Amino acid sequence: MFRLDPEHTLRPVRAGDGAALVRAYAVNRAHLAPWEPARSEEFFTEAWQERDVRRTVDEAQTGRSIRFVVTERDGRIVGRTNLNGIVRGPFLSGDLGYWIAADAMRRGLATRAVTAVLEHARDSMGLHRVQAATLLHNAASQRVLAANGFTRIGIAPRYLEIAGEWQDHVLFQRLLEERITAPSERP
């Protein structure tokens, strides 16, 4: 578990998180819709979320991914940060994704959560590189990546199907041999 600030923590997803996740997704459904794949109605059920939690926990145990939730003091989930598609061997890389609830934005939570995940990826998982992709017009997400030392590496046409359409994305990478500094430590 990582303390992001006095009110928020970042912890791995765990069994039993399904109900809290469905509440977080339901409240933020319209907020997240432009930035995520189209979701079925089943996605917004506790049963679906708990099945996904079990899969997530299994994948973390095999080292293929690790997914975190951002929680408030009362346990309410106000965000997620995922490190997916982890590849070992000479690549030692993973793909980063994240979101923050509409009512928790503009507090630096995403930036601090990404910092914590990068440190975990380097120190606990031994990864060399983390990649992230944003929609071309997602300036807020691009600011989070820039604050965490990501470098823009190109444009990927029709990269992911988001909001029901294949959309172009900007690709970024962060090499983890470089020192990871918290945003408050930067000049």
C-alpha positions in Angstrom: 0.0 0.0 0.0 1.2 3.5 -0.8 0.1 6.7 0.9 -0.6 9.3 -1.8 -1.5 12.1 0.7 -3.2 12.2 4.1 -6.6 11.3 2.6 -5.7 8.8 -0.2 -3.9 5.5 -0.6 -3.0 3.3 -3.5 -3.3 -0.4 -3.0 -3.5 -3.5 -5.1 -7.0 -4.7 -6.1 -8.1 -7.5 -3.8 -10.9 -10.0 -3.5 -14.1 -8.4 -2.3 -13.5 -5.1 -4.2 -16.3 -5.8 -6.7 -19.0 -3.9 -4.9 -16.9 -0.8 -4.3 -15.7 -0.9 -8.0 -19.2 -1.2 -9.3 -20.2 1.9 -7.2 -17.1 3.8 -8.5 -17.8 2.9 -12.1 -21.5 3.6 -11.9 -21.0 7.1 -10.4 -18.3 7.9 -13.0 -19.9 6.2 -16.0 -20.5 9.4 -18.0 -17.1 10.8 -16.9 -15.2 7.8 -18.1 -17.2 6.9 -21.2 -15.2 9.2 -23.6 -11.8 7.7 -22.5 -12.6 3.9 -22.2 -13.8 1.1 -24.3 -17.6 0.8 -24.7 -18.9 -1.1 -21.7 -21.7 -3.6 -21.6 -24.5 -3.3 -19.0 -23.0 -6.4 -17.3 -19.8 -4.5 -16.6 -21.7 -2.4 -14.2 -22.8 -5.3 -12.0 -21.2 -6.5 -8.8 -21.0 -10.1 -10.2 -19.0 -9.0 -13.3 -16.7 -6.8 -11.2 -16.0 -9.5 -8.7 -15.2 -12.0 -11.4 -12.8 -9.4 -12.9 -11.2 -8.9 -9.5 -10.5 -12.6 -9.2 -8.9 -12.6 -12.6 -6.9 -9.5 -11.7 -5.6 -11.1 -8.5 -4.7 -14.3 -10.5 -2.8 -12.2 -13.1 -0.9 -10.3 -10.4 0.2 -13.6 -8.9 1.6 -14.7 -12.3 3.3 -11.3 -12.9 1.3 -10.6 -16.1 -0.3 -7.4 -14.6 -0.9 -5.6 -11.4 -3.9 -3.3 -10.8 -4.4 -0.8 -8.1 -7.2 1.2 -6.6 -7.0 4.8 -5.3 -9.1 4.9 -2.1 -10.2 7.6 0.3 -9.9 7.2 4.1 -13.4 5.7 4.2 -12.5 3.1 1.6 -14.4 4.6 -1.3 -12.6 3.9 -4.6 -11.9 7.1 -6.5 -9.5 5.8 -9.1 -7.6 3.0 -10.7 -4.0 2.5 -11.9 -3.1 -0.5 -14.0 0.1 -2.0 -15.2 -1.0 -4.5 -17.9 0.7 -6.6 -20.5 3.9 -7.1 -18.5 6.5 -8.8 -20.6 9.7 -10.3 -19.0 12.9 -11.4 -20.7 14.8 -8.8 -22.6 11.8 -6.4 -22.9 10.9 -6.0 -19.1 8.1 -3.7 -20.0 4.4 -3.0 -19.2 1.5 -0.8 -20.2 0.2 1.9 -17.9 -3.5 3.0 -17.6 -5.3 5.1 -15.0 -8.4 7.1 -14.2 -9.6 9.3 -11.4 -13.2 9.9 -10.3 -14.7 13.2 -11.5 -15.1 14.5 -8.0 -11.5 13.7 -7.1 -9.8 15.4 -10.1 -7.4 18.3 -10.1 -5.8 17.3 -6.8 -2.7 15.6 -8.2 -4.0 12.1 -7.4 -3.3 10.6 -10.8 0.2 12.1 -10.9 1.1 10.7 -7.4 -0.5 7.3 -8.2 1.5 7.0 -11.4 4.7 7.9 -9.5 4.0 5.1 -6.9 3.3 2.6 -9.7 6.5 3.5 -11.5 8.5 3.0 -8.3 6.8 -0.3 -7.7 7.4 -1.4 -11.3 11.1 -0.6 -11.0 11.8 -1.6 -7.4 9.5 -4.6 -6.9 9.0 -5.9 -10.4 12.4 -5.1 -11.9 10.9 -3.5 -15.0 13.0 -1.5 -17.4 10.3 0.5 -19.2 6.6 1.5 -18.9 4.6 2.6 -21.9 1.4 4.6 -21.9 -1.0 5.8 -24.6 -3.5 8.7 -24.5 -6.1 9.9 -27.0 -4.7 12.8 -29.0 -6.9 15.3 -27.2 -6.5 14.0 -23.6 -4.3 16.9 -22.4 -4.9 16.2 -18.7 -3.6 12.6 -19.0 -0.6 13.9 -21.0 0.2 16.3 -18.2 0.2 13.4 -15.7 2.7 11.5 -17.9 4.9 14.6 -18.4 5.0 15.2 -14.7 6.3 11.7 -14.3 9.1 12.0 -16.8 7.4 10.1 -19.8 8.7 10.9 -23.2 6.5 11.1 -26.3 7.5 8.4 -28.8 5.0 8.8 -31.5 1.4 8.5 -32.8 -0.4 5.2 -33.3 -3.2 5.5 -35.8 -6.4 3.7 -34.8 -4.6 2.2 -31.8 -7.5 1.3 -29.4 -11.2 1.1 -29.7 -12.4 3.8 -27.3 -16.0 4.9 -26.9 -17.0 2.6 -29.7 -14.5 4.0 -32.3 -10.9 3.0 -33.3 -9.0 6.1 -32.2 -5.5 7.5 -32.7 -3.3 7.7 -29.6 -0.1 9.4 -28.6 2.4 6.9 -27.3 4.7 7.7 -24.3 7.5 5.7 -22.5 9.3 6.0 -19.3 12.7 4.3 -18.8 12.9 3.3 -15.2 16.7 3.4 -14.7 16.3 7.1 -14.4 15.5 8.4 -10.9 11.8 8.6 -10.2 11.0 11.8 -8.3 7.7 12.8 -6.7 6.2 15.9 -8.4 6.9 17.9 -5.3 10.6 17.2 -5.6 10.9 18.6 -9.1 12.1 22.2 -9.8 
